[in-house]
Amino acid sequence: MKTKSCAQHSSQSGFSLIEIMVGMVIGLLAIIVMMQVFATSEERKRTANAGSDAQNSAVIALDGMQRDIGQSAYGFALTRLLGCNIQLPFGAPVPLAPVIINPPVAVIPAGDANTDTLLVSYGLGNDQPEGYNVFSLAGSTYTIIGTSMLRDNDRVIATPAGSAPTAACTLPTLSLQRVNGAPAGSAVTTHETAVVGTTALFNLGATPRFLAYAVRNGNLVVCDYMAADCGDATAASLGNPAIWRLVAENIASLRAQYGQDTSGAMDGTVDSWNQTTPGNACQWARTSAIRLALVARSAQFEKENVTLAAPLWTGSTISNIPPTNPTAVPIGVPTNPDGTPDALWQQYRYRVFETVVPIRNVAWMGAISGC
């Protein structure tokens, strides 16, 4: 009986309470370690994904701006037009130029602090860039010299005789008129009354572009003057996504400079990078490139400072917070919607994307006599 009882007791033995508690502690420690590894991995994954998304958006946005600037001045790259004001369907008159950096706020309301605004203009017509000489005009009809490629609803610039290219434009505000039906022979009829004194018509096609770029609330946005008044600074206009369309999110800054040929020979070589807007047609003819920088900011907020200094670009001379050198064009630091510096800006990651875009339609003008 004793032998049987001992055997039965031996077969029913198991873990003691202490062993179970030790096993639970080991299991809990393993779970804690796994959760910490998982949390660290997810945090790094979010940082990588957020940075990748911001970079992709900036690259796509910069590519789009590069294509727009590459087409700029198409249809009006002539000294008799460059630098003159033109009245568009919406808003106040805007300067007719390939690219204008920081035009008056009546043209493009200011964006975020430490950012630039751009006005990019070009036509989309399939026509001769020299325009059509106007022989006579009456009512809303222009009689032109030459075979016309104008089409119904094409936009034409009615231009009187110009001033010397070395002087500021003295022409009145140019008229952008809309062709009414296909031209009948040499007769071009427009929806508007013919402009008295017109000596030439320049065709910009049915859908010319006058694009206003700005960075607002950390986003790159664009407005087309052919569809809306981009100079309207009211909150209702600036906050309307149908007027200011989103191009890219998480953009901390946009910077730009003119590349200008300042040599006496006018050899087409960029001698100076600056933000001095040309004052006459000759100076526009010597502006052959635009240098751009877009700064992408990661959407992921980090627990500690990961950016120790404000981003720089080729056009910067100092990081300046705030700027101390008025001739420098820094990228600066991100700001809050109210324009104040973001105190936590260093807890985000940044990437600067730069490019130089030739203004080929200006370069094709060649050396201008008298410039």
C-alpha positions, 0 to 999 in steps of 0.5 A: 500500500505504501509503494502504491501511494508513493507512486500515485503521489509522484505521478501527480506532482507539478510546478510550485507557486514560486516556479509559476511566479518566476515564469510569469515574471520572465514572460512579462519581461519578454513582453515588455522588451518586445513592446519596446522594440516594436515601439522603437521600430514603429517610431523609426518607420513613421519618421522614415515614412514621413520624411519620404512623403515630404521629400516626394512631395517636394520633388514633384512640386519642384519638377512642376515649377521647373516645367512652368519656368522653362516655358515662361515668356513663351509668346511674348519674349520681345523687348517691346513687351517685357516689363510692361503691365497687362490687364488680365481677366481678374484683378489688377494689372500684372507685369508681363515678364517670364518670372517675377520674384516677390512681386507687389503684394497687390499682385501676390499677397505675402506668404509665410515668413522667410519665403518668396512668392513667384509669378510665372507667365507664358502663352500656350499658342502655336504661333509665330512669336514675332506677332502680326503687324496691324495695318488698320483697325476699326471697331473690334476688328484688326486688319493684320499683315501675314497669314494668321494662325489665330483661332476662336477664343485665342488670347491676343495682346494688342500692342502699340509701338514700344519704347526704347528697351533700355527705358522703363515701359512707357506703354499704357496697360496692355490689353489681353483680348479674346478672338471672336471666331476664326479670322476671315482672311486678314481680318481679326475680330475680338470680343472687345473694342480694338485698342487705339494705336495698336501696331501688332497682335501677339497670340498667347493661345486660348489658355495662357498661364499667369501662375502665382506661387506662394507658401502659406501655412506650411503648404505650397499653393498656386493660383492662376490669374486667368481663373481668379484674382490672385491678388485678393488678400481677403481670408476668404480668397486666401483660404479657398482651395478652389482659388489657391490650389494645393501643390505640396504639403509640408513645405517650410520655405520657397526661395528664388533668385534671378540669374543675370548677365551683367557683362557688357558683351551680353554673352548669355552667361550668368554673372550675378544671382540676386533678387533685384527685379529688372527695371526694363526690357534689356534687363529682362533680356539679360535674365536667363535663369532662375535659381530655386530652393524648396525646403521639405519638412517631415510631418513627424514630430520628434521627441528631441531636437534633430535639426541643430541649425536652420537649413541653408541653400546655395543662395544663402550666406548665413542661417540668420535667425533673424536675418542680419545681412540684408543682401543674404537670401536665407531659408530661415526657420518655419513659422506659425500661421500667425507669422511667429517663429515655430519654437519647436521647429528643430524637432522636425527633419528638413531636406533642401531641394535646389535647381537652376532653370534656364529661361530658354525663351529669353535665351533664344532672343540672343544679343539685343541691339542696344542692350 
